[in-house]
Amino acid sequence: MKVPHFNVAIVGSGITGLSTAYHLHKAGTEKLALITSPQSVCTTRNSANIVAGGTTDNFTRISNAHGLDFAKELWDFSNSGFDKVLQFCKEHKVPHNQNRRIRLIVSKDELVESEKAVRELRSVGLDGALYKPDQFPLLTGFQKRVLAVQDEGERGAWVETKHFLQTLREHCSLLEIPTPLRSFEKTKEGIVLNLNDGSEITAEFLVLACHTQISHFLPNLKEVLVCYADQWSHVRVPDLEAHHDGLVFSAHHGYEWGLIVHKNLHFGGGRYLRKMAGIGATEASVQDNITEHLREQLQKTFVWASHAEFAHTTGLVEIWPCDELPVVGPMYGEDRVLLATGYMGTGFSMGFHAGLCLSDIIRTGKSSSLPRRLWPERLRSL
């Protein structure tokens, strides 16, 4: 029997995989295969519907480690993805709402960091402002825990995730193969993909967008792509006002994070209470002690959270690269194998943009909007 051949095979049906397929199809690439696994947990589908620009860590975390110029480059990469997500929503009528992205400063050392971050953001032409809690014009009801509010402009939003992914899929011409990938091997003709049911397909290019499984297929990255666990809760808050819809916030250096949507909250974090802060966990899990802790933290943060009702909680497993930067591009030594992962909390924006970049690299060999420092080649020595 003739082995089916595809131009591109994509493993993973979340935001990165479907964005790659969408942009390839839009550019005219045909014969796309989407390899899925009914047993796997899609990171995007478990997300809290948060879309945000920048990174979960404050700007200074990036600039201190990698320099001001690269911090600006990474921020632009994420912000561009944010803009592209909202543009897609508008064009295809995906429910969403744009608002602000703010950081709630809850300690003196975080305040010092925030003051520096705002100065650096402004110095490179990015949005950044610092307010006293009672002077922030867009949200009220802060408790004494909040020392200041760092505002990064209209870089927050909620998006109806399932609708977004379904719309992406509808605008791709691809063959879905609901059989997990077992292994692959590179040949002179391309890539042979061995599936779990014993069948084979071949492809010119392979895209690994299956975040927690990438290191299984690329063992060289096992030590540098580390899984971590987190969780978030759907919280009913009757006193929230409608004009806050879409506001994204974080606190405590990003260890607590949330989104206001339809007069409710999606509120998560608290992984510092997990063993090893969640680092190394391979399965999504919910810890009741963290849910209770987040309830207490929410009430310490907002006056209007005193009557908050935690309805249900979702566990997450994501990827944390060892150098705390996303990994996007062709695998070193395997130029026909591309991957994207490690967004650390900004997966909707970065994942959508990463799909565009992978599409560009497959078609032209390069991507003008992808910082070269994000390519996997940087991990060669690690």
C-alpha positions in Angstrom: 0.0 0.0 0.0 1.3 3.5 -0.9 2.3 5.5 2.2 0.3 8.8 2.4 2.6 11.8 1.8 2.0 15.4 3.1 3.8 18.7 2.7 3.6 19.4 6.4 2.5 17.2 9.4 1.6 19.0 12.6 1.4 17.3 16.0 -0.9 19.1 18.4 -4.3 20.8 18.0 -3.9 23.8 20.3 -3.3 27.4 19.4 0.2 26.8 18.0 -0.6 23.8 15.9 -3.8 25.2 14.4 -2.2 28.7 13.9 0.6 27.0 11.9 -1.9 25.1 9.8 -4.1 28.3 9.3 -1.2 30.4 8.1 0.2 27.7 5.9 -3.2 27.2 4.2 -3.6 31.0 3.9 -0.3 31.2 2.1 -1.3 28.4 -0.3 0.4 25.3 1.2 -1.6 22.2 0.6 -1.6 18.6 1.9 -1.5 19.4 5.6 -1.9 16.6 8.2 -2.9 17.3 11.8 -2.0 14.4 14.1 -4.0 14.3 17.3 -4.4 12.0 20.3 -7.8 11.5 21.9 -6.0 10.8 25.2 -3.8 13.9 25.3 -4.8 17.1 27.2 -4.8 20.2 25.0 -3.0 23.0 26.9 -5.0 25.7 25.1 -8.4 24.2 25.8 -7.6 24.1 29.5 -6.5 27.7 29.5 -8.3 30.5 31.3 -9.3 32.4 28.1 -6.7 35.0 28.9 -5.0 36.9 26.0 -2.2 39.3 27.1 0.7 41.2 25.7 4.2 41.3 27.1 5.2 38.4 29.4 4.0 37.1 32.7 7.2 38.3 34.3 7.8 42.0 34.5 9.8 43.8 31.9 12.9 44.0 34.1 13.1 40.3 34.5 13.8 40.0 30.8 16.0 43.2 30.5 18.2 42.2 33.5 18.9 38.8 32.1 19.1 39.5 28.4 19.4 43.2 27.9 17.1 46.1 27.2 17.1 45.7 23.4 16.1 42.0 23.5 13.4 42.7 26.2 11.9 45.2 23.8 12.1 42.6 21.0 10.4 39.9 23.0 7.7 42.4 24.2 7.0 43.4 20.6 6.8 39.7 19.6 4.1 39.1 22.2 2.3 42.3 21.5 2.2 41.6 17.8 0.7 38.2 18.6 -1.9 39.9 20.8 -2.9 42.2 18.0 -3.1 39.4 15.5 -5.4 37.3 17.8 -7.8 40.2 18.2 -7.7 41.0 14.5 -8.6 37.3 13.8 -11.5 37.6 16.3 -12.9 40.7 14.6 -12.6 39.2 11.1 -14.2 35.9 12.0 -16.7 37.1 14.7 -15.1 35.2 17.6 -16.5 36.5 20.9 -13.9 38.6 22.8 -13.4 41.8 24.6 -10.3 44.0 24.9 -9.3 45.9 28.1 -6.2 46.7 30.1 -3.3 44.6 31.3 -2.2 45.6 34.9 0.1 44.3 37.6 -0.9 44.7 41.2 2.2 45.5 43.3 1.9 43.9 46.7 5.4 44.2 48.3 8.1 46.8 48.7 10.6 44.9 46.6 8.1 44.4 43.8 7.4 48.2 43.9 11.1 48.9 43.4 11.1 46.5 40.4 7.9 48.0 39.0 9.3 51.6 39.2 12.3 50.5 37.2 10.1 48.5 34.7 7.9 51.5 34.0 11.0 53.7 33.3 12.4 51.0 30.9 9.1 50.4 29.2 8.8 54.1 28.5 12.4 54.4 27.4 11.8 52.0 24.5 8.5 53.4 23.5 6.2 50.8 25.2 3.2 51.6 27.4 3.9 51.8 31.1 2.5 53.8 34.0 2.4 53.4 37.8 -0.6 54.5 39.9 -1.4 54.7 43.6 -4.3 52.3 44.2 -6.8 55.0 44.9 -5.8 56.9 41.7 -6.1 54.2 39.2 -9.1 55.3 37.1 -10.3 51.9 35.6 -10.7 49.6 38.6 -11.6 50.3 42.3 -12.0 48.4 45.5 -8.3 47.6 46.3 -7.4 46.3 49.7 -4.4 47.6 51.7 -2.4 44.7 50.3 -2.1 46.5 47.0 0.6 49.2 47.2 0.5 50.3 43.5 -0.9 49.5 40.1 1.3 49.1 37.0 -0.7 49.7 33.9 0.6 48.5 30.5 -2.2 49.8 28.3 -4.8 48.0 26.3 -2.9 44.7 26.3 -5.5 42.5 28.0 -8.5 40.6 26.7 -10.6 37.5 27.0 -11.4 35.3 24.0 -13.8 32.4 23.8 -11.2 29.7 23.4 -13.2 26.8 22.0 -14.9 29.1 19.4 -11.5 30.5 18.4 -9.9 27.1 17.9 -12.9 25.8 16.1 -12.8 28.8 13.7 -9.1 28.3 13.1 -9.8 24.7 12.2 -12.6 25.6 9.9 -10.3 27.9 7.9 -7.6 25.2 7.4 -7.7 22.6 4.7 -6.1 19.6 6.5 -6.6 15.9 7.1 -6.9 15.0 10.8 -5.3 11.8 11.9 -6.6 10.8 15.3 -3.7 8.4 16.0 -0.8 9.5 18.3 2.7 9.9 16.9 5.0 7.1 18.2 8.3 8.2 16.6 9.8 9.7 13.5 12.9 9.3 11.4 14.6 11.6 8.9 15.4 10.2 5.4 16.7 11.6 2.2 13.2 12.0 0.9 11.8 13.7 4.0 10.4 12.5 7.3 8.8 9.2 8.0 6.2 9.3 10.9 5.4 6.1 12.7 2.0 6.2 14.3 0.7 4.2 17.3 -1.5 1.9 15.2 1.5 0.7 13.2 0.8 2.8 10.1 3.1 5.3 8.5 2.9 8.7 6.8 5.6 10.8 5.2 6.0 14.6 5.2 8.4 17.2 4.0 8.2 19.0 7.3 7.2 18.1 10.9 5.9 20.7 13.3 5.9 19.7 17.0 3.3 21.8 18.8 2.5 19.1 21.4 4.1 21.1 24.3 4.5 18.5 27.0 5.4 15.7 24.6 8.1 17.6 22.5 11.0 16.3 24.6 9.8 12.7 24.1 10.3 13.1 20.4 13.4 15.3 20.8 15.4 13.8 23.7 18.1 16.4 23.4 15.6 18.9 24.8 14.5 16.8 27.8 16.7 18.6 30.3 15.8 22.1 29.1 12.0 21.9 28.4 10.7 21.3 32.0 7.0 20.8 32.7 5.3 22.7 35.5 1.8 22.5 37.1 -0.6 25.3 37.9 -4.4 25.8 38.3 -7.1 28.3 37.9 -10.7 28.7 39.2 -13.9 30.1 37.8 -15.1 32.6 40.4 -18.5 34.1 40.6 -18.4 37.8 41.8 -21.8 39.4 41.9 -20.5 42.9 42.6 -18.2 43.2 39.5 -19.1 45.9 36.9 -19.5 45.1 33.2 -17.0 47.7 32.0 -14.2 45.7 33.6 -14.8 42.8 31.1 -11.5 41.7 29.6 -9.2 43.2 32.2 -6.1 41.0 32.8 -4.2 41.4 36.1 -1.4 39.7 38.0 0.0 40.0 41.4 3.0 38.8 43.5 5.5 38.8 40.7 3.0 37.0 38.4 2.4 34.0 40.8 -1.2 35.1 41.0 -3.1 36.0 37.8 -6.6 36.6 36.7 -9.1 37.8 34.1 -12.4 39.6 34.5 -15.0 38.1 32.1 -18.8 38.5 32.1 -18.8 39.8 35.7 -16.9 36.8 36.8 -13.2 36.0 37.4 -10.9 33.4 36.1 -8.3 33.5 38.9 -5.3 31.2 39.2 -1.7 30.7 40.4 -0.4 29.8 43.8 2.0 27.2 42.4 4.5 28.2 45.1 2.5 26.0 47.4 3.2 22.9 45.2 6.1 20.6 45.7 9.1 22.2 43.9 6.7 25.1 42.9 5.1 22.8 40.4 8.3 22.3 38.5 8.7 18.8 37.1 5.0 17.8 37.4 3.8 15.8 34.4 0.1 15.7 35.0 -2.5 18.4 35.6 -3.9 18.4 39.1 -5.9 20.5 41.4 -4.9 21.1 45.0 -7.6 22.1 47.4 -5.2 23.9 49.7 -4.2 26.1 46.8 -7.8 26.9 45.9 -8.4 27.9 49.5 -5.2 30.0 49.5 -6.2 31.8 46.3 -9.6 32.5 47.9 -7.9 34.2 50.8 -5.5 36.1 48.5 -8.4 37.4 46.4 -10.2 38.7 49.4 -7.0 40.4 50.6 -6.7 42.1 47.3 -10.2 43.3 46.4 -13.0 44.6 48.7 -15.6 43.3 46.3 -14.2 39.7 46.5 -15.7 39.2 50.0 -18.7 37.3 48.5 -16.7 35.5 45.8 -17.8 32.0 45.1 -15.3 29.5 43.7 -17.3 27.4 41.2 -14.9 25.0 39.7 -11.1 24.6 39.2 -9.0 23.4 36.3 -5.5 22.0 36.5 -2.8 23.0 34.0 0.5 21.6 32.8 2.8 23.9 30.8 6.4 24.1 29.7 9.1 26.2 31.4 12.3 26.4 29.4 15.4 26.4 31.5 16.5 29.9 30.4 12.9 31.2 30.8 12.4 32.2 27.1 10.0 30.7 24.6 11.4 28.2 22.1 10.3 28.7 18.5 11.9 27.6 15.3 13.7 24.7 13.6 15.4 22.1 15.7 19.2 22.2 15.5 20.5 19.3 13.4 16.9 18.6 12.2 16.0 21.6 10.0 12.9 19.9 8.7 11.6 19.5 12.3 10.2 22.7 13.9 8.8 23.3 17.3 7.2 26.0 19.5 6.6 25.9 23.2 7.5 27.6 26.5 5.3 30.7 26.5 5.0 30.6 30.4 1.6 32.2 30.7 1.2 34.2 27.4 0.5 31.2 25.2 -2.5 32.6 23.4 -0.6 35.7 22.0 2.8 34.0 21.5 1.3 30.7 20.3 -0.7 32.4 17.6 2.3 34.4 16.5 4.6 31.4 16.7 2.3 29.6 14.2 2.8 32.4 11.7 6.6 32.3 12.2 6.8 28.6 11.7 4.7 28.9 8.6 7.1 31.6 7.2 10.2 29.4 8.0 8.7 26.4 6.3 7.8 28.4 3.1 10.8 30.8 2.9 13.4 29.6 5.3 13.2 32.6 7.5 10.8 34.8 9.6 11.3 38.5 9.9 9.1 38.8 13.0 10.7 35.9 15.1 13.7 37.0 17.3 16.6 34.7 16.4 17.4 34.2 20.1 14.2 32.2 20.5 15.3 29.5 18.0 16.1 26.1 19.6 19.8 26.5 18.5 20.5 28.5 21.7 19.8 25.4 23.7 22.6 23.4 22.0 25.1 24.1 24.8 22.6 23.6 27.6 
